[in-house]
C-alpha cells in the first residue's frame, strides 16, 4: 500500500519536565543542505484536544548551512504535565506557503534530581 500525505515526518519527543529543551536542526531537500534565508519556522505543543501547551522559540542559526534551532525554556517545560497527552509539530513557511516538516507525540518525564 502507498500512502500519499502532506503531513510531516513522525518524530516523537521526550521532554524532561523543568529542564530546558534545545535542538539545532538542518533543513535539507533531497538530501542536500538548503539555504533557508527568508524562511520562518514555527513549532507548538498542544494537548490532544487542541489546547496550546507551549510554543517553541525558533531561530535561524546559519541560513547558508540550513541550520535552525527550536527550544523551550525550563519554565515552559515545568508547566507541562506528566499525565497529559500532548502532540507537537514543526512547520516552515517559504514564500507564504506553510509546510509541516515534523509531527508526533510528546511524553513528559519528571525530573529526578532537584
N, C-alpha and C positions, 0 to 999 in steps of 0.2 A: 504494500500500500504506500502511496506517495501522498504526503501532506504538504500543501502549499499554505504558507502562513505569512502574515505581516507582523507577527509577534516576535519580540526579541529572543535571543538565545537564553535558555534557562540557566540561571546561576543563583543558587540559594546562598543566603548569608547567615552566618552565626555571629552574633554581636554580644560582647560581654557587657552586661548592664553596669553603668557607671564608668566605663572606660572609653577613652577617645577611639574613634574608628577612622582610619585614613588609608586610602589606597591610590596609587598612581596607575593609570591605565594607558595603553597605546591604541590609538584608532588606526585600523588597517582596513583596506579594501582589497579583496582577493589576495590577502597575504602581504600586501605592500603598505608600508607606512604612508599615511596620507597627511598632507599639510592641513591643519584644522583652523587656519586663520579665518575669522569670521563665523566660526561655528559656535553654538551655545549648547550647553549640556544642562540637564535638569534631572533630579532623582528624588523620589519620595518613598517613605514607608507609610502604609495605610493598614488599618485593620481590614479583615476580610469583608466587613460590612461597608467599607469605604471611608471611614473616618481618618482624617490626616493625623498621623502619629509623629512624623518627623520629616523635615526637608533637609536633604544633604546640601552642604556647601560644595559647589563645583567651580573649578578654575582651570584655565589652560596653563600648563606648566611650560611646555615648549611647543609652540604651534608647528614649527617646521618639522619637528620629530614626531608630531601627532600625539603628544602626551598631555593628559589632563588628570586632575585629581577629583576625588569625591571624599567628603569627610563629614563626620558628626562629632560634636563636642561631647565631653563626658557628661555634661548636664543633659544633653539631648538623649543619650543612651540611658541615663539614670531614670528618665521619665518613661521608659518602655517597661512593660510588664512581662514577667517570665511566663505568665499564664494566658496571655492574649495571642491569638493567631494573627500574624502580620504577612503582608505581601509587599514587594518593592518593585520598582522599575527604574530604568535609566533611559532617558531619551536624548536625542541630538536634534537640533534644529539647524538646517542648512538651507539658506535662501528661502526661508519661510516655510519649509517643508519639515514636519516633525516625524521622526522615525524612532521607534522603540528599538534600543540596542540590546538591553538585558532585562530580565524579569525573573522573579522567583519568590520563594518563601523566605521568611526571616524567623530565625529562632533566637531568643534572647536567653542567655545563661547568666546566673548570678555570679557576682564577684565572690571569690573565696577569701582572699587575703585583704583585710581592710586596714 
